[in-house]
């Protein structure tokens, strides 16, 4: 069943999307589950702007030893009829238990495009270990991950040569419940080149989910991403605020 799910994910790559960041764990929800996230923005008048985001997440959890999940995400936007956003993202991850509660190993792959970062294609494959951290708050979950991945980057501009890198992958992911109707999540990723630590990617994301009705949630997310060596003419950081509707199934 899980192979059918990820084949379907690959077939709907034209969706416009943005990701939810709450960490996934074995036994979170037994069987097949997921969510759909949609965000729309339209301005008319002095500024004509349209921006479309959505995402599809699907997981297969056997509730004992593994969870396999995938998320496809993209975003498209125009300002005054000029395209200013065009992104595509697909991530697949398998998490398998090494101990009953604390240690897991992970295998993951990712494909992405970002026309305005001049990234024609970025593909990576990696592996690592995940450790459950102390549950400081009630109904909270936190993880520290360490591993490595190989990446291939092709740019849309000829002055930026293709890259083939090996990077460390380290992250902190934490989420906690706020009352009965809200959940707060934070993730930090730090990914330096193994042979050149001043060439790194770093990402901070904070998300607040508010329960609206049954399986419908409102998501407020802030992200701050840094690339110490971006393509020529591209900013080394991105700051984003997003408000979206999230439906869980």
SVG drawing of the C-alpha trace seen along z (x, -y; Angstrom):
<svg xmlns="http://www.w3.org/2000/svg" viewBox="-16 -52 53 55">
<polyline fill="none" stroke="black" stroke-width="0.4" points="0.0,0.0 2.7,-2.5 4.3,-2.2 1.0,-3.1 0.7,-6.1 4.1,-7.5 3.4,-6.8 0.3,-9.0 2.4,-11.7 4.8,-11.7 1.9,-12.0 0.4,-15.2 3.5,-17.3 1.6,-20.3 0.0,-21.1 0.9,-24.4 2.1,-23.8 3.7,-24.7 4.7,-22.3 3.6,-21.7 6.5,-21.2 5.2,-19.0 7.6,-16.0 6.4,-12.6 6.8,-9.6 6.2,-5.9 2.8,-5.1 1.4,-8.6 -1.6,-7.3 -1.8,-3.6 -2.4,-2.9 -2.7,-5.5 -3.2,-9.1 -2.2,-12.6 -3.2,-16.2 -3.9,-18.8 -2.9,-22.4 -4.1,-25.3 -3.2,-29.0 -4.5,-31.7 -3.7,-35.4 -5.2,-37.9 -4.7,-41.7 -6.2,-44.1 -5.8,-47.8 -2.6,-49.7 -0.8,-46.3 -2.1,-43.2 -0.8,-40.1 -1.8,-36.5 -0.1,-33.7 -1.1,-30.1 0.2,-27.5 -1.0,-24.0 0.5,-20.7 -0.3,-17.0 1.2,-14.8 0.6,-11.0 2.1,-8.5 2.0,-4.7 2.5,-3.8 2.5,-0.2 2.4,-1.5 5.3,0.8 8.6,0.5 8.3,-2.0 6.6,-4.9 7.1,-5.9 5.9,-9.3 6.0,-11.7 5.1,-15.3 4.8,-17.2 4.8,-21.0 5.0,-23.9 4.2,-27.6 3.4,-30.0 3.0,-33.8 2.7,-36.8 2.9,-40.6 1.6,-43.0 1.4,-40.1 5.1,-39.3 6.0,-35.8 7.9,-36.2 7.5,-32.8 7.8,-29.3 8.8,-26.4 8.4,-22.6 9.4,-20.2 9.0,-16.5 10.4,-14.7 10.1,-11.0 11.4,-9.6 11.4,-6.1 11.9,-6.0 12.6,-2.7 12.9,-1.8 16.3,-0.6 15.1,-0.7 11.5,-0.7 11.3,-4.4 14.5,-6.4 16.6,-5.7 15.5,-5.4 17.4,-5.3 16.1,-7.4 16.5,-7.1 15.3,-10.0 15.3,-11.5 14.3,-14.9 13.8,-16.7 13.2,-20.4 13.1,-23.3 13.1,-27.0 13.2,-29.3 13.9,-32.5 16.8,-30.9 18.0,-29.8 17.8,-26.2 16.8,-24.1 17.0,-20.9 18.3,-19.8 18.3,-16.1 19.6,-14.5 19.7,-11.1 20.7,-10.6 20.6,-8.6 20.9,-9.3 19.9,-8.6 17.1,-10.3 17.1,-10.5 14.1,-11.3 14.8,-14.1 13.4,-14.9 9.7,-15.6 9.8,-18.9 6.2,-19.8 3.1,-17.6 1.9,-16.3 5.2,-17.4 7.6,-15.5 11.1,-16.4 13.9,-14.9 17.5,-15.5 18.8,-14.1 22.3,-13.6 23.3,-12.1 24.6,-12.9 23.5,-13.2 24.8,-13.6 23.3,-16.3 23.3,-17.3 22.4,-20.9 21.9,-22.2 21.3,-25.9 19.3,-27.8 22.2,-30.1 25.4,-29.1 27.6,-31.2 26.7,-28.9 28.4,-25.5 26.6,-22.3 27.5,-21.1 28.0,-17.7 28.3,-17.9 28.3,-15.8 26.7,-17.5 26.2,-16.8 22.5,-16.8 21.6,-17.9 18.3,-19.0 16.1,-19.7 12.4,-19.2 10.0,-19.9 6.2,-20.3 3.9,-20.8 0.2,-21.2 -1.1,-24.5 -4.5,-23.9 -7.1,-21.8 -7.2,-23.6 -3.6,-24.6 -0.2,-23.1 3.2,-24.9 6.1,-23.4 9.7,-24.4 12.4,-23.0 16.0,-23.9 18.2,-22.4 21.9,-22.9 23.6,-21.4 27.2,-22.3 29.5,-20.7 31.7,-18.1 34.9,-19.5 33.9,-23.2 31.9,-24.2 31.5,-27.8 29.3,-26.6 26.1,-25.7 22.3,-25.8 20.3,-26.7 16.5,-26.8 14.4,-27.9 10.6,-27.3 7.9,-28.0 4.3,-26.9 1.1,-27.4 -1.9,-25.3 -5.3,-26.2 -8.2,-23.7 -11.2,-25.2 -13.8,-22.4 -13.5,-18.6 -10.4,-17.9 -9.9,-21.5 -7.1,-23.6 -5.7,-27.1 -1.9,-27.2 0.4,-30.3 4.0,-29.7 7.2,-31.8 10.3,-30.6 13.8,-32.0 16.2,-30.2 19.9,-30.9 22.2,-29.7 25.8,-30.9 26.8,-30.4 23.7,-31.0 23.6,-31.3 25.1,-34.5 22.7,-37.4 20.5,-35.6 19.9,-36.8 21.5,-34.6 18.3,-34.5 14.5,-34.1 12.0,-35.2 8.4,-34.1 5.1,-34.4 2.2,-32.2 -1.4,-31.7 -3.1,-28.5 -6.0,-26.1 -5.0,-22.6 -7.3,-19.5 -6.2,-16.3 -7.4,-12.8"/>
</svg>
